[in-house]
Amino acid sequence: MPPKRTPFLRFFFGALRDFMLRLLLVCAALAFAIEMGFAEGYYINLGKVYQLRLYLTPVLAWIEGVAIFLGVVVVAAVSSWNDYKKEE
């Protein structure tokens, strides 16, 4: 009988125990909450000729927080996939 393999999700949640990934998850939640709470338009001055007004509305404000969160998920998934394959 072959030895029982450790499930992939155990490796995944094990990778999420890393301090830096937990810190990034907290930062993602804070970025999401702050951007959604204070989303307004603001000016970017590109010199005397160009002045661009960007509107960071709640429709676009979620992007940074979700990008950090997805980055953490990708790092944890790659790390756990490597550990899962090493066990073969």
Contacts in CASP RR format, 6 or more apart in sequence:
PFRMAT RR
TARGET T0000
AUTHOR 0000-0000-0000
METHOD contacts of the structure
MODEL  1
MPPKRTPFLRFFFGALRDFMLRLLLVCAALAFAIEMGFAEGYYINLGKVY
QLRLYLTPVLAWIEGVAIFLGVVVVAAVSSWNDYKKEE
5 87 0 8 1.000
5 88 0 8 1.000
6 84 0 8 1.000
6 87 0 8 1.000
8 80 0 8 1.000
8 81 0 8 1.000
8 84 0 8 1.000
11 79 0 8 1.000
11 80 0 8 1.000
11 81 0 8 1.000
11 83 0 8 1.000
11 84 0 8 1.000
12 76 0 8 1.000
12 77 0 8 1.000
12 80 0 8 1.000
14 80 0 8 1.000
15 21 0 8 1.000
15 75 0 8 1.000
15 76 0 8 1.000
15 77 0 8 1.000
15 79 0 8 1.000
15 80 0 8 1.000
15 83 0 8 1.000
16 22 0 8 1.000
16 25 0 8 1.000
16 72 0 8 1.000
16 76 0 8 1.000
21 72 0 8 1.000
21 75 0 8 1.000
21 76 0 8 1.000
24 68 0 8 1.000
24 71 0 8 1.000
24 72 0 8 1.000
25 69 0 8 1.000
25 72 0 8 1.000
27 68 0 8 1.000
28 65 0 8 1.000
28 66 0 8 1.000
28 68 0 8 1.000
28 69 0 8 1.000
28 72 0 8 1.000
29 65 0 8 1.000
31 64 0 8 1.000
31 65 0 8 1.000
31 68 0 8 1.000
32 62 0 8 1.000
32 64 0 8 1.000
32 65 0 8 1.000
32 66 0 8 1.000
32 69 0 8 1.000
35 56 0 8 1.000
35 61 0 8 1.000
35 62 0 8 1.000
35 64 0 8 1.000
35 65 0 8 1.000
36 58 0 8 1.000
36 61 0 8 1.000
36 62 0 8 1.000
37 58 0 8 1.000
37 61 0 8 1.000
39 56 0 8 1.000
39 57 0 8 1.000
39 58 0 8 1.000
39 60 0 8 1.000
39 61 0 8 1.000
40 55 0 8 1.000
40 56 0 8 1.000
41 53 0 8 1.000
41 54 0 8 1.000
41 55 0 8 1.000
41 56 0 8 1.000
41 57 0 8 1.000
42 53 0 8 1.000
42 54 0 8 1.000
42 56 0 8 1.000
43 51 0 8 1.000
43 52 0 8 1.000
43 53 0 8 1.000
43 54 0 8 1.000
44 51 0 8 1.000
44 52 0 8 1.000
44 53 0 8 1.000
44 54 0 8 1.000
45 51 0 8 1.000
46 52 0 8 1.000
END
